[in-house]
Amino acid sequence: MVKDERRRTMTSENNVFVQDGIKTEWDSNTITVTEMGFDHTATFDNDGNVLSSTFTDAGKPFLKKYFQKIVPMVNGLRAIDREYANA
């Protein structure tokens, strides 16, 4: 990818990882988690507010814990993306 293309957009298709059956995707404004093999997906804003979710009420504690666990890593990867785009 050319530097100018990288600077224009940070899309989910470029920012995905899977760990322990949970697929995590992010862009500049949201983080989406999907429980692979199930119809459970939730999208958070950068503050941890759930924007949409197909998780049941029983899944809410998991979502809160997972967001707290994953947000430092995603923010670190976002910082690397910004640094690379500005190089």
C-alpha positions in Angstrom: 0.0 0.0 0.0 1.3 3.4 -0.9 1.9 5.9 1.9 -0.8 8.3 0.6 -3.4 5.5 0.5 -2.5 4.5 4.0 -2.9 8.1 5.3 -6.4 8.5 3.8 -8.1 5.6 5.6 -7.7 3.2 8.4 -10.3 0.5 7.5 -11.4 -2.5 9.4 -10.2 -4.9 6.7 -6.7 -3.8 7.4 -7.1 -3.9 11.2 -8.3 -7.4 12.3 -7.0 -10.0 14.6 -8.5 -13.2 16.1 -7.7 -14.5 19.5 -9.4 -17.2 21.5 -12.3 -17.3 19.1 -13.0 -13.6 19.2 -12.5 -11.5 16.1 -11.6 -7.9 16.8 -11.8 -5.2 14.1 -11.2 -1.5 14.4 -11.1 1.7 12.6 -10.4 5.2 13.9 -13.7 5.5 15.7 -15.0 2.1 16.6 -14.0 -1.4 17.8 -16.1 -4.4 16.8 -15.9 -7.8 18.4 -17.4 -11.0 17.0 -17.7 -14.3 18.7 -16.7 -16.6 15.9 -19.1 -19.4 15.2 -22.0 -17.6 16.9 -24.2 -14.7 15.9 -22.7 -12.4 18.6 -21.2 -9.1 17.5 -20.8 -5.8 19.4 -19.5 -2.4 18.3 -18.0 0.0 20.8 -17.1 3.6 20.4 -13.6 4.7 21.6 -15.0 5.3 25.2 -16.4 1.8 25.6 -20.0 2.6 25.0 -21.8 -0.2 23.1 -23.2 1.3 19.9 -24.8 -2.0 18.8 -24.8 -5.6 20.0 -26.3 -9.0 19.4 -25.0 -10.3 22.7 -27.6 -11.1 25.3 -27.7 -9.5 28.7 -25.6 -12.5 29.9 -22.9 -11.3 27.6 -22.6 -7.8 28.9 -20.0 -8.6 31.6 -17.9 -10.3 29.0 -18.1 -7.3 26.7 -17.1 -4.8 29.4 -14.1 -7.0 30.5 -13.0 -7.7 26.9 -13.2 -4.0 26.0 -11.0 -3.1 29.0 -8.5 -5.8 27.9 -8.4 -5.0 24.3 -8.5 -1.2 24.1 -4.9 -0.6 25.1 -3.7 -3.0 22.4 -5.9 -1.4 19.7 -4.9 2.1 20.7 -1.2 1.0 20.5 -1.8 -0.4 17.0 -3.7 2.8 16.0 -0.6 4.8 17.2 1.7 2.7 15.0 -0.7 3.2 12.0 -0.6 7.0 12.6 3.2 7.0 12.9 3.6 4.9 9.8 1.2 7.2 7.9 3.2 10.2 8.9 6.6 8.7 8.1 
